[in-house]
Amino acid sequence: ETGLIVSVNGGKMLNKRLADLGLTPGVRIKILRKTLFAGPVQVEVFGSRLVLGRGLASKIMVETE
């Protein structure tokens, strides 16, 4: 599943951390693996694979294509 990051709903430090990982609004992201209710989410951005905790991933708003 692919989409475009629309916004990041977090504080200043969270936004900086995600920006350092390349997760900013306007960036195309691919969801590689996620579980239904709990556990980490694996994504791909700019050819790199990242594993995000569920809480952190829930702060990223994505518009799917």
C-alpha positions in Angstrom: 0.0 0.0 0.0 1.5 3.4 -1.0 0.5 6.9 -0.2 1.6 10.5 0.4 2.3 11.9 3.9 -0.2 14.7 4.4 0.7 15.8 7.9 2.5 14.8 11.1 0.5 15.4 14.3 3.2 15.7 17.0 5.3 18.1 18.9 8.4 19.9 17.9 10.8 17.0 18.9 8.6 14.3 17.2 8.5 16.3 14.0 12.2 16.8 14.0 12.8 13.1 14.7 10.5 12.1 11.8 12.1 14.7 9.5 15.5 13.2 10.3 14.1 9.9 9.1 12.8 11.5 5.9 9.1 11.4 7.0 7.8 14.8 6.2 4.6 16.0 4.5 4.7 15.5 0.7 6.9 12.4 0.8 5.7 9.2 -0.8 5.7 6.3 1.6 5.0 2.5 1.1 3.6 0.4 3.9 5.3 -2.9 3.8 4.0 -4.7 6.9 1.5 -3.9 9.7 -0.5 -6.0 12.1 -4.2 -5.4 12.8 -4.1 -4.1 16.3 -0.7 -4.0 17.9 3.0 -4.1 17.0 5.4 -2.2 14.8 4.7 -0.9 11.3 7.4 -1.5 8.6 7.5 1.3 5.9 9.7 2.2 3.0 10.7 5.7 2.2 13.4 6.8 -0.3 14.4 3.2 -0.8 15.1 2.7 3.0 13.1 0.4 5.2 12.1 1.7 8.6 10.3 0.1 11.5 8.1 2.4 13.5 6.3 1.8 16.7 2.5 1.8 16.5 2.2 5.0 18.6 4.7 6.8 16.4 3.2 5.6 13.2 -0.3 6.7 14.4 1.0 10.3 14.4 1.6 10.2 10.6 -1.4 11.0 8.4 -1.2 9.3 5.0 -3.4 9.7 2.0 -3.5 6.4 0.1 -3.3 6.2 -3.6 
